[in-house]
Amino acid sequence: MLQNLENYFIELNNRQKKQGYFCKTDVNSSLLYRYMEEAKTYGVVIDKIPNPTEKNLAYYNDIIGIDFKMSMGFITNKLAGWLPRLNPDIRQKLACEIYDTLNQMHQQGKNLNMLKNAFIKYMCWLYYKFERVLIQIGNNKVPKILYKGIISDNELKLLTILCNVGCDVLIYDGEKEIEPPSILNQVGTIAYQAESELNSMLYQDDSGIYKNHQYKKINVVTLKTIYEEILILWNQEIKYRENFKVQNDIVTVPVIFAKVSGVKDGLVSKYWNTIKSLCTEDTFIIKETPFISSNDINPIKSYSTTFIKNGKLLRDKIKSHKEYKYSFMREDIQENIFDKIQDLLDKKIVKGTFQNGTEYLIIATILNMNTELIRLLQKFDFTKQNPNLVYLCLTEKSISLEDSILTAFLNLIGFDIVFFVPTGYQTIEKYFIKNYVPEHQIGEYIYDLKMPSKNLFNDVLNKKDDWYKKIFKRGD
């Protein structure tokens, strides 16, 4: 077993023995962080290898079949059909390692059915979790696997197989998260120090004066208002709202989350004018129900079951996944997104959370948000104008489960949200816990209401604002 982690960074051509290294440690260090970063690029970071799903097993049976023989020829032949992209020499070596492992298990008293189950598990793991690692074996840059946590016997056997074939394997079972080291020792100039002192005097939690994006953490409190207050507060900066506060570098953001039922005094034209007055460059408008359908393509969905363990998000695992799409965002924004997903799970705002698998859909939905929403999140300064969402529910169609998840999340992360329901139908309540969305009954119910023409909107909004055109493309 490897003792010096420095050796992990020796390229294959410079290693005395052209092989992978194996190590287990509970010590957090800068070398461990460096290894993790390389594993993200040239391998995989994992904290548990989940058992194959029914879908995984069905696909395996379609390709490989259900038979099993305890022979080198059988294993070699099945690997050729299962991992055809693998280098033939590597595949042969892998077959030998799998056979030797199964043979050891046989000598320890495992029967043929147990060996078959282990073989199928290893094959599924190799295909679904480690194929990208296997196809890199033999490269001068040795592929790396980082396993975090307490490892099971079967997992250890498979990682040993992969190491013997040519991967680097490191098992970290320490308690602390792997954190980046301080890379540079920096010395401030006199001007920098003077500016820092001035900033510390001016930009304090209770000063009322704030720098751009000064704060990185947010808590949300939903305001209890009357309908008329929504129209007043909507375009008001966060710091001027009642219940706004900053404490210990955490901003408490008062937000609007409401359903508006009916049309005030039955005046349709005034109704639309009111909605138009709420549309700004910070507004995301949904004009058709549902916005997200269960049939929409979501590349995260098939992996979401692996992103949570014991009710907690596996943040590092999500960040290192090939389908993770928010890596370009500032680190604090990514952490806020994870915090609010966790809040959404813990508070069980959406019905079915931790009961029928809704928690997996929550993760998949939030990790696959619309690009415009992501940009509004990136832009959001917690002490200034918050982004907002207008959802028009003009028919009897209910919003989807995915829409409920999305709007609940956006509420938790600081959006103002209003559902306009001229029919008064219960089109938004289906998936929320009881009384989660305050309702304002403002007038008579109007049915079959249609969106006004874009020309009518242009008469009300500033025609030179390019953002208007973008807003009314959203939700198409």
N, C-alpha and C positions, 0 to 999 in steps of 0.2 A: 504493500500500500504506500502511496506517495506521501512523503513527509513535508516536502518544501513546495508550497503553492506556486512559487516562482517558476517551477519546471513546467507548469501547465502552459506557459506562454512561449515555450520553445517549439519552433516549427518542426514538422515531421522529419525533414531532411537532416536536422541537427540533433535529433534524439539518438542516443546510443543504440537503443532498441526501437525499431520502427513500430511503435505500439501506442495505445492509449493509456492514460493514467487514471487511477482510481483513488479517491480519498474521501474520508468522512471527518467532519469537523463541527464543533459547536462554537468556534471562535469567530467573531465578526471582525473583519479587517478591510483595509483598502484593497488588498489582493483579492478578497472575496467579492467585493463590489466590481473590481475589474473583470473577474471571471464571469460574473453575472452579465455584465454588459456584452462580453464576447459571446456568451451563450445566447443572448437575444439575437445576435447577428448571425452567428455560425452554428446555431443549434436550437436548444429549447430550454426554457425555464418552467418547471412544473412542481406542484406541491402534492399532487395525488394523481395516480393514473386510474381513472374510473373504469369500472367493469364495462365490458362491451354491452351496448344497448341491444334491444330486440332488432332494431333496424340494422345495426352493425352485423349481428349474427345472421340475419336473413340474407344480407349481401354476401357474407362469407360463404354461406351454404350454396348460393347461386353460382359463385365462382369456383369454389374449391370442392364442394360436396360435403357429405356428412361422414364419410369413411375415415378411418385412421389406422395406420400401421406403424409399429415401432421399428422403423428402418431408415437408414440414411437415404436410400433411394427414394422412398416415399416423401420424406421431408424436403429433399432437394427438388423433386418434381413439383411439389405444391408451392414452394417458394418461387419457382420460375413463373408459375401462373399468377401468383398473388402480388409479387413485386418485380414485374418485368423490366422496370427501368434500372434495376440494380446491376452494378458491374458483376459479370459472371463469377469472377474470382472471389469477390466479397460475398456474393450469394452462397457460394460453396462453403466458404469459411463460416458464414452465419448458420448454414445447415448443420455443420459439424458441432458448433457450439450449442445449438438447440438440442441436437441428439445427445450430446454428452450430459447436458443438464437433465433431460428427461431420463436418461439411463441411470444417473445418480439417484433420482427420485424413485425409480423402479427398484434399485438396490436397497433403498430405505423402506420398502414395503408398499409403495403406491401401486394400486392395481391399474389395469389398462384403461378403464373409464376415467380415472383420475388423471392419468397421463394425457388422455385425449382432451379433457377439459383444460388442462394447463397449456397444451399445444394451441388450442383454439384461442385462448386468452392471449398468449404471446403473439400469435399471428395478427389478431385484431389490434393489439397495442402497437405492433411494428408498423402496420399500415396506417392507422388513424393518428398515431401520436409521434412516430419516429421516422417516417419515410424521408422527410426532408433532411434528417440527420444522416440516415443510411447512405443517401446518394452523394453525400459529401466525403464519405470515408475514402481515404487515399489521397485527398488533397493535402498540399503542404500545410495549409491552415487546418489544424485538427478540429473536427466538429466537437462541440461541448454540450454536455447535459448538466444542468443544475437541478437537483432535487431538494426541495425545502420541506422539512418536517420529519415526522416519524414514518419510516418506510416499512412496508409489509414484506413478508417473505417472498412472495411471488414477484413483487416489484424489484426487490434486491436481486433476485435471480435474473430477471430480464436485463437490468442495468449492468450486471456482471457480464452477461452475454454480449451486450453492446460494447462494453469496454474491451473485451477480448477480441472483438472484431475490428476495433480501431477508433472508438470514440473516447474522449475524455469524460469522466464522470466524477462529479463532486456532490456529496450529500451534506447538506447543512441542516443541523437539527438544533441550532441555537435559538434562544427565546427572542432576541432582538431582531427588528427589521434590518435588512441590509441597506445601509445608507451610504451616499457618496461622501468621500473624504473632502476636506477643504483643500482645493487644488493650489491656490495661490495665496501667498502672504502679501497683503496689500498695505501700502502706506499712503495715508491721505495728505494732500497738499494743504497749505494754510487756507487757501480759498475754499477747498472742500470742507475742511473742519469748521470754518466760519459759517458756511451754508448749512452744515449739519446742525450747528448750535441754533441758528435762526429757525430752521425747520422744527427742531424740538420744542421751541417756544411757541411758534405759530400753530403748528398742526397737531394739536393735542385732541384727545377724544372729545372733550367738552367745549372746545374752542368755537365750534361752528364754522371753522375754516378748514378746508380739506384739499389735499393735493389730488391730482388725477390718479385714480386707481390706488389710493393710499392703503385701502384695507382689502384683505384677501379672504376673509371669512364672513359668512352671512347667516343670520337667523331670520326667520320670517314670522310675522304675526298678521293674521287676516283681520282686517278692519270690519267692524259691525257698523254699517252705514244705512242711511235712507237712500232711496234711488237718486234723488237730486244731488246728493253729495258725491256720487260716482262721477258725475259730469264735472264737478268742481275739482275733485282730487286727481282726476285722470292725467292731466298734463302738469301736475305739480311735482316739483323735485322732491325726492324722498326725504331729504333733510328737513323740509318744512312740514312734514306730516306729523300728526299726533302719534305718539308712541315711538317715534324714531329715537334711537340712542346708539351711542358707541361706547362699548365697555370692554376693556381688556383686548382691544384690537378686533373685536367682533361687532359687526354692524347689525342692529335689529331693524329690519326693513318692514314697514307697514304696507300691506298690499291689499288689493281689491280682488275678490273672487266671488262672482255673483251670477245668478240667473235672472234675467229680466223677462217676465212673462206678460204678453199682451201688448197693445199699442195705445199709448196715452191719448185719451179723448178720441180714439179711433182715427186720428189724423195721420194717414200713411206718409204723406210728403214730409211732415215734420218729423216723423219716426226715422225716415231715411236721412234727413238732415242731421239729426242727433247722432246717428251712427257715423256719418261722414265726418262730423266734428271730432270724433275720437280717433280718426285715422291719421297718424303722423308717420314720420320716417322710422319711428321705433315700433311700429305696429305690424303684427303678423295677422292677416285676416283669413279666416276659413269660411268659404261661402257655400260649401256643399257638404252634406253629411253622407257617409263618414269621410274624414280626412285620410285616415290610415285604415286600410282593410286587412283582414286576416290573410287575404290572398296575396298581398303585396310582397315582393321579393325582399327578404331580410337576411343577409349573409351571416349575421350574428346568431340567428335563432337556433341553428343546429348545434352551436357550441355553448349556449347559455347555461346549460345544466352543469357545466364544468367550472363556471365562474363564481360559484357560491358554495360555501361549506359551513355547516352548522349555523345557517342564517346570516353569515357574514360574507360580504364581497371579497373575492380574492383579487385585490387591486393589481398586484404585480403581475399576476397571471393574465389579467385582462390587457394590461399595457403591453405585454410581450407577445400578444396573439397577433397573427398575421391579418386578421380582419378588423383589428382595432383602428378606428378612423379619427380619433381625436388627439393623436400624438403631436400634431402641429400646434395645438393650443398651449397657452401658458400653463405651467405646472399647477399653479394655484387654482385655475379654472377647472382643470381635470379633476383635482381633488375635491372641489366643490360639487362637481357632477357626481362623483362617487359618494360623497357625504349625503347628498339629497336622494340618491337611489337607495342608500341604506336607510335613510329616514322613511322613505316611502314603503320600504319593506317592514321596518320595525313598527310603524304606526298602523300598518294594514289598512290604509285608506281605501285601497281597491279591493273589492270583494274577491275572495278566493285565494288571497295571499297565504302561502304556507298551508293550503288546504287541497287545492286541485292543480297545482303547478303554475298558478298565475305569477309567482315570483320569477319564474324563468322568462315569461313574456315581458314582465317589467324590465328586466335587465336587457333583453334583446331590443325592446322598443326604444329605450332611452339611449342605448349605444348605437342607434341607427337613425338619429334625428335628421330632419331636413336641413340642408346647407344654410338656408336663410336664418333658421332658428339658432344654429351654431354661431353664426356671425353676430346675431343680437346678443347672445350670451358673452361672446368675446368682447363686445363693445361695452357691456353693462358696467357702469361705475356705481358702486353701491351707495354713494352719497348724493348722486345726481338723479337724472331722469331714468326711471326703470323702463325696460321694454314691456310691451303689452300685447294681448291677443284678443281679437274679436271673433267669436264663433257664431255664425248665423245658422240657426236651426229652423228652416222655413217650412219643413214638411213634417210628416208623422214619423220619419225615420229616426231611430235612436243613434246616438253617437256610438262608435265601436268601443270594445274593451281597450283597444290600443289608444284610441282618442282619450279615453278616461285616464289611462296611465300617463299619457303625454301631458295633459292639462294639469293633473295633480302634481306631476314633477315640476312643471313650469311655475306653478303656484309656490311650491316649496323653495324654488331657486330665485324667486323675486319678481316674477311677471305679474302685472295686473291682468286679470282675465274676466271677460264678461260674455256670457252666452245670451244671445238675443233669440227668444222663442215667442214669436207673435201669436202662435197657436195656443200657447199655454200647456201644450202636451208635456208629458213626462218623458222627454227625449234624452235627458242627460243623467237621470238619477240611477239608471239600471245597475251600474257597476261601482258606484260610490257607496261608502258606508252611509248610514242614515243621517240626514240633515247636514251633510258635509258642505254642500253648496247653498249659501243663503239665497232665498228667492224673493224677488220684488214683483208684486202684482201691480202693474201700472195702468191698466186700462182694459178695454174690451179685446176679445180674441179675434184675430183676423186670420183667415185661411187662404191657402193658395197664393200667398204673397210672392211676388217675383222681384228679383234684383232689378233695380233701375238700370237704364242704359248707361254705358260708360260716359256718354256725352253729358248726361245729367250730373254725374260725379265731377266731370271736368268743370262744370259751371260753378261748383261749390269750392273745389280744391284749387290750389294755385297751379295753373297749367304749366308753369315753367319748372315745376319740381319733377325731376325724372323718377324719383322714388315712387310716385303714385303709380306709374305704369308697372313697376316691379311688384307692388303690393297686390295688384289685381291679376297678376299671373299666378300668385301663390294659391295652392289648393286646386289648380286646374288638373 
